[in-house]
Amino acid sequence: MRNTYVLAAVLACGAGPLAAQTTAPVFTAYYSIGDSLAAGFESGSLVETHQVVSAPALIARQAGVVDFQLPRVSEPGIPVELYLQTLSPAPLIVPKSEKPGAPTNLALNRAYNNLAVPGATLLDVGTRVTDNGGLHDLILRGRGTQVQQTLAARPSVITLWMGNNDVLAAAVRGRAVDGVTLTPAADFRNQYLAIVTVLRTSGARIFAANLPDVTSIPYVTTIAPVVVNPSTGQPVLAGGQPVPLIGPAGPLPSGSLVTLGASSLLAQGIGIPTALGGRGTPLPDEVVLDPTELNIIKDRVIANNQAIAEICQAAGIPVLDINAIMRDVAQNGRVIGGITYTGAYLTGGIFSYDGVHPTDLGYAITANEWIRLLNASGAGLAEVDLLPFVGLATTVSASSRTRERPAAWEFPQEAQDALLALYPRLDQR
């Protein structure tokens, strides 16, 4: 399952910087490498309804690529896609079905153009061929790693959006531990360098993106770390101050974050003091990020993005600053068709029901950022028209007009289990 080329590539990098890429991108053979964000994973699912509007698929469409192949999965996706079943009396998010979809083009006699695998870490990108029936098998089909299949396809353009899962597992699992939920910084740098070095031998034009701040996604920012009145959505006050939820070590310290995984527990009174009608039992560590953990994750994102910047600069690879883009979205939103869309959960229109991955609109916005990066190197692509994505928006986007936060809702245990499966502990891979 593990190959040795990564170590060999790292050792071969001692010769110094690679020559800069100067030719304009030609999309005769465009391939995408990465993880769920490049795959078009949405609302906890890989499903063709959203795969076709993944950033790479939209780039290919704008570039006029005729046969951009995707590892398509029929409705309701794998895992089953989440949807908003009802808004009244409170928002209820559930899987669409009990039965998942199925791959529809496994028999394709060449590599898919979008080889990004949800859940893949950097090490997986360079070395993993199988995961015993999971999404790696569905997408890679035993034909080699993402890197190997891309090289064999003789690519002309490659986009790299990888490394997110090397930090994201820490946020989703509520623990920041090197080698368990975080890839050590030195390993991240070496693995990224190895992949870039090998891909540069293809002669393709390569473009990369860095990592967003995973502590700012709705999955970890939506639930207030204080007791909230479910009928009003406002904090409960005691002595004029909000009452903190109960965490593993007592009342949550200021600056803590609580993940969506806590919603079903809070509905049972867990984490809420008995004086306020709760059980008085603490929330488990797995759904809480304390200030120390948050700082570790933030620092690791900064370090990894520095590694990406330095490696790509030496290789002449332009880098899309996704980190800055998502920060701007969080602070200012995006005005489309007269409506301001934000990163708010359920009401913002940019993040999907899993609180981690974008909506179709979010992916289209991201595709346009990629296109601007490509055009700076002479691609000459028209940007994606965002208005159709607004027109197809669900009630989630429509509610963004008011910016009202739902008073109560539940993130289902099925969704939590699916996310945990997508981001396994690194020491159990």
C-alpha positions in Angstrom: 0.0 0.0 0.0 2.9 2.3 0.6 5.4 3.1 -2.1 9.0 4.3 -1.7 9.1 7.0 -4.3 8.3 9.8 -1.8 11.5 9.3 0.2 13.5 9.0 -3.0 12.1 12.2 -4.3 12.8 14.0 -1.1 16.4 12.9 -1.1 16.7 13.9 -4.8 15.8 17.5 -3.9 19.1 18.6 -2.7 20.2 19.9 -6.1 18.4 23.3 -5.4 15.4 25.2 -6.8 13.6 23.9 -9.8 13.3 26.0 -12.9 10.3 28.4 -13.0 7.3 27.6 -15.2 6.8 30.3 -17.7 4.6 28.9 -20.5 0.8 29.7 -20.6 -1.4 26.8 -19.4 -2.9 24.7 -22.2 -5.7 22.4 -21.0 -5.4 19.6 -23.5 -4.8 17.2 -20.5 -5.9 18.8 -17.3 -5.8 16.8 -14.0 -6.7 17.6 -10.4 -5.0 16.2 -7.3 -6.2 16.7 -3.8 -8.8 15.9 -1.2 -12.5 16.5 -0.6 -12.3 20.3 -1.4 -11.0 19.5 -4.9 -13.4 16.5 -5.3 -16.5 18.6 -4.9 -17.6 16.8 -1.7 -20.7 18.5 -0.3 -23.1 18.1 2.6 -21.2 15.0 3.8 -21.3 13.3 0.4 -19.5 12.6 -2.9 -22.3 12.7 -5.4 -22.4 13.7 -9.1 -24.9 16.5 -8.5 -22.1 18.4 -6.8 -19.1 16.8 -8.4 -19.9 18.5 -11.7 -19.6 21.9 -10.0 -16.4 21.1 -8.2 -13.7 23.8 -8.8 -11.7 21.6 -11.2 -14.8 20.6 -13.1 -15.8 24.3 -13.5 -12.3 25.2 -14.5 -12.4 22.5 -17.2 -15.7 23.7 -18.4 -14.5 27.3 -18.7 -11.4 26.0 -20.5 -13.5 24.1 -23.0 -12.2 20.6 -22.0 -14.4 18.2 -23.8 -13.8 15.0 -21.9 -13.0 15.9 -18.3 -13.8 12.7 -16.5 -15.1 12.5 -12.9 -15.5 9.5 -10.6 -19.3 10.0 -10.6 -21.5 8.7 -7.9 -25.3 8.5 -8.3 -27.8 10.0 -5.9 -28.0 10.1 -3.0 -24.2 9.9 -2.9 -21.5 8.1 -0.8 -22.0 8.6 2.1 -25.6 9.6 1.8 -26.0 13.3 1.3 -27.4 15.4 4.1 -30.3 17.7 3.5 -32.6 20.2 5.3 -35.7 18.2 5.9 -37.7 20.9 7.6 -37.5 24.4 9.1 -40.4 24.1 11.5 -40.6 23.9 14.4 -36.8 23.8 14.2 -34.3 23.1 11.4 -33.8 19.3 11.1 -30.8 18.0 9.0 -30.9 14.4 8.0 -29.5 12.0 5.4 -31.6 11.8 2.2 -31.9 8.0 2.3 -30.8 4.9 4.1 -29.3 3.5 1.0 -26.2 5.1 -0.6 -25.6 5.8 -4.3 -23.2 3.9 -6.5 -20.3 4.7 -8.8 -21.5 5.0 -12.4 -18.3 5.0 -14.5 -15.9 2.5 -12.8 -15.2 1.0 -16.1 -13.5 4.1 -17.6 -10.4 2.8 -19.3 -8.2 5.6 -18.2 -7.5 7.8 -15.2 -10.2 10.2 -14.0 -9.2 13.8 -14.6 -10.3 14.7 -11.1 -8.4 12.2 -8.9 -8.9 14.1 -5.7 -10.0 11.7 -2.9 -12.1 12.9 0.1 -10.2 12.3 3.3 -6.8 12.0 1.6 -3.8 13.4 3.5 -0.5 14.4 1.8 0.9 10.9 2.5 -2.2 9.4 0.9 -1.8 11.5 -2.2 1.7 10.3 -2.8 1.5 6.7 -1.5 -2.0 5.3 -1.1 -3.6 3.0 -3.7 -6.3 1.3 -1.7 -8.4 1.8 1.5 -10.1 -1.6 1.5 -13.3 -0.6 -0.2 -13.5 3.1 0.6 -13.3 6.3 -1.5 -9.7 5.6 -2.5 -10.7 2.4 -4.2 -13.7 4.1 -5.8 -11.6 6.8 -7.3 -8.1 5.2 -7.8 -9.5 1.8 -8.8 -6.2 0.1 -8.1 -4.5 1.9 -11.0 -1.9 3.6 -8.8 -1.7 6.7 -6.5 -3.1 10.1 -7.5 0.5 11.1 -8.4 1.3 8.0 -10.4 -1.9 8.1 -12.4 -1.5 11.8 -13.1 2.1 11.3 -14.3 1.1 8.3 -16.5 -1.6 10.5 -18.2 1.0 13.0 -19.5 -0.7 16.1 -18.1 -0.5 19.5 -19.5 -2.0 21.3 -16.5 -2.2 20.1 -12.9 -4.0 21.8 -10.0 -3.0 20.8 -6.5 -5.4 21.4 -3.6 -4.0 19.1 -1.0 -2.9 19.1 2.7 -6.2 20.2 4.2 -6.8 16.9 6.0 -3.4 17.1 7.6 -4.9 19.7 9.9 -8.7 19.4 9.5 -8.9 16.1 11.5 -7.8 18.0 14.6 -10.8 20.4 14.2 -13.3 17.7 13.4 -12.1 15.4 16.2 -11.6 18.1 18.8 -8.0 17.2 19.5 -4.7 18.6 18.3 -2.1 15.9 18.7 0.9 15.5 16.4 0.9 12.1 14.7 -2.7 11.5 15.8 -4.8 14.3 14.3 -2.1 16.5 13.0 0.7 15.7 10.5 4.0 16.9 12.1 5.1 20.1 10.4 8.4 18.6 9.2 6.6 15.6 7.7 4.2 17.9 5.9 7.0 19.9 4.4 8.8 16.8 3.2 5.7 15.1 1.8 4.6 18.3 -0.1 8.1 18.8 -1.5 8.3 15.2 -2.6 5.0 15.4 -4.5 5.9 18.7 -6.2 9.3 17.4 -7.2 7.9 14.3 -8.8 5.1 16.1 -10.6 7.5 18.7 -12.0 9.1 15.9 -14.0 5.9 15.8 -16.1 6.6 19.2 -17.7 3.0 20.2 -16.9 2.0 23.7 -15.7 1.2 23.3 -12.0 -0.9 25.5 -9.9 -1.5 25.1 -6.1 -3.7 26.3 -3.3 -2.8 26.7 0.3 -4.8 25.8 3.4 -7.8 27.6 4.9 -8.0 28.4 8.6 -9.9 25.2 9.6 -10.8 26.8 13.0 -13.0 29.3 11.2 -15.3 26.8 9.4 -19.0 26.6 10.5 -18.4 23.1 11.9 -16.4 24.7 14.8 -17.8 28.2 15.0 -21.6 27.7 14.9 -22.4 26.5 18.4 -21.8 29.1 21.1 -19.6 27.9 24.0 -22.3 29.2 26.4 -25.8 28.1 27.4 -28.3 29.3 24.8 -32.1 29.7 25.2 -33.4 27.4 22.4 -36.5 29.5 21.9 -34.7 32.7 21.3 -31.2 31.7 20.3 -29.8 34.1 22.8 -27.3 33.4 25.6 -28.7 32.7 29.1 -27.3 35.3 31.5 -26.4 34.9 35.2 -25.3 38.0 37.0 -25.4 39.8 33.6 -22.9 37.3 32.1 -23.3 34.4 29.7 -23.1 31.0 31.4 -20.4 28.8 29.9 -21.1 25.2 28.8 -19.6 22.5 30.9 -16.5 20.9 29.3 -14.2 18.1 30.3 -12.4 20.3 32.9 -15.4 22.3 34.1 -16.9 25.5 32.7 -15.4 26.1 29.2 -12.7 28.8 29.3 -13.2 32.0 27.2 -12.2 31.5 23.6 -13.2 27.8 23.5 -15.1 26.5 20.5 -17.7 23.7 20.4 -18.2 21.6 17.3 -21.4 20.6 15.5 -20.9 17.2 16.9 -22.1 18.5 20.3 -25.6 19.4 19.0 -27.3 16.1 19.8 -25.6 16.0 23.2 -26.8 19.5 24.1 -30.3 18.5 23.0 -30.0 15.9 25.8 -28.9 18.4 28.4 -25.3 17.3 28.3 -22.9 20.2 28.9 -25.7 22.3 30.5 -25.7 23.0 34.3 -28.5 21.4 36.3 -29.6 24.9 37.5 -30.5 25.7 33.9 -32.4 22.5 33.2 -29.4 20.4 32.0 -27.9 17.2 33.2 -24.8 18.9 34.6 -22.6 16.3 32.9 -19.6 17.6 30.8 -19.3 17.6 27.0 -16.7 15.1 25.9 -13.3 16.4 24.8 -14.0 15.2 21.2 -16.5 18.0 20.6 -14.6 20.9 22.3 -11.6 22.8 21.2 -10.0 24.8 24.0 -7.8 27.9 23.4 -4.6 25.8 23.6 -5.8 23.4 21.0 -7.0 26.2 18.8 -3.6 27.9 18.9 -1.9 24.7 18.0 -4.1 24.2 15.0 -3.8 27.8 13.8 0.0 27.7 14.2 0.2 24.5 12.2 -1.9 26.0 9.4 0.5 29.0 9.3 3.6 26.7 9.3 2.1 24.5 6.5 1.2 27.4 4.4 4.7 28.8 4.8 6.0 25.4 3.6 3.7 25.5 0.6 4.7 29.0 -0.3 8.4 28.3 -0.1 8.3 25.0 -2.0 6.0 26.4 -4.7 8.1 29.6 -5.1 11.2 27.5 -5.6 9.4 25.4 -8.2 7.9 28.4 -10.0 4.3 27.3 -9.1 1.7 30.0 -8.5 -0.2 29.6 -5.3 -3.9 30.5 -4.7 -4.2 32.1 -1.2 -7.3 30.2 -0.2 -6.6 31.2 3.4 -6.9 34.9 2.7 -9.9 34.4 0.5 -11.9 32.4 3.1 -10.9 35.0 5.7 -12.4 37.7 3.5 -15.5 35.7 3.0 -15.9 35.2 6.8 -15.4 39.0 7.4 -17.2 40.5 4.4 -19.1 37.8 2.6 -19.9 38.0 -1.1 -22.6 40.1 -2.7 -24.3 38.2 -5.6 -27.5 39.3 -7.2 -28.0 41.9 -4.5 -27.8 39.4 -1.6 -24.8 39.1 0.7 -23.7 35.5 1.2 -21.5 34.6 4.1 -19.8 31.6 5.8 -22.6 31.3 8.4 -24.0 27.8 8.9 -27.4 27.2 7.4 -28.1 30.9 6.7 -24.9 32.0 4.8 -25.3 30.0 1.5 -21.6 29.3 1.1 -21.1 26.3 3.3 -23.1 23.1 3.0 -24.9 21.1 5.6 -21.8 19.3 7.0 -20.3 22.7 8.1 -17.0 21.8 6.5 -17.4 21.8 2.7 -18.8 24.5 0.4 -22.2 24.6 -1.4 -22.4 24.6 -5.2 -22.2 28.4 -4.9 -19.2 28.2 -2.6 -17.4 26.0 -5.1 -18.2 28.3 -8.0 -16.8 31.3 -6.0 -13.7 29.2 -5.4 -13.4 28.2 -9.1 -13.4 31.9 -10.1 -10.5 32.5 -7.7 -8.6 29.6 -9.3 -9.4 31.1 -12.8 -8.0 34.5 -11.8 -4.8 32.7 -10.7 -4.7 30.8 -14.0 -5.4 33.9 -16.0 -2.4 35.7 -14.4 -0.3 33.1 -16.2 -2.0 33.6 -19.5 -4.9 31.1 -19.5 -7.4 33.6 -20.8 -10.5 31.8 -19.2 -13.8 33.5 -18.7 -15.0 33.4 -15.1 -17.9 31.3 -14.0 -21.3 33.1 -14.0 -22.4 33.0 -10.4 -26.0 34.1 -11.0 -27.3 30.6 -12.0 -25.9 29.3 -8.7 -27.9 31.9 -6.8 -31.0 31.0 -8.8 -30.5 27.3 -7.9 -29.9 28.1 -4.2 -31.9 26.3 -1.6 -33.8 27.7 1.4 -30.4 28.0 3.1 -29.3 30.7 0.7 -32.7 32.3 0.6 -32.6 32.8 4.4 -29.4 34.7 4.0 -31.5 37.8 3.3 -32.4 38.1 7.0 -29.2 36.7 8.6 -31.4 35.2 11.4 -29.8 32.4 13.2 -32.0 29.4 13.8 -32.9 29.1 17.5 -32.4 25.3 17.6 -31.4 22.5 15.2 -29.7 19.2 15.3 -26.7 17.9 13.4 -27.5 14.1 13.2 -25.3 11.4 14.7 -25.1 9.8 11.2 -23.5 13.0 9.9 -21.0 13.1 12.7 -20.1 9.5 12.2 -19.6 10.0 8.5 -17.3 13.0 9.1 -15.2 11.1 11.6 -14.9 8.2 9.2 -13.7 10.7 6.5 -11.0 12.1 8.8 -9.5 9.0 10.6 -6.8 9.4 13.2 -3.4 9.4 11.4 -2.1 6.7 13.7 -4.8 4.4 12.6 -4.4 4.6 8.9 
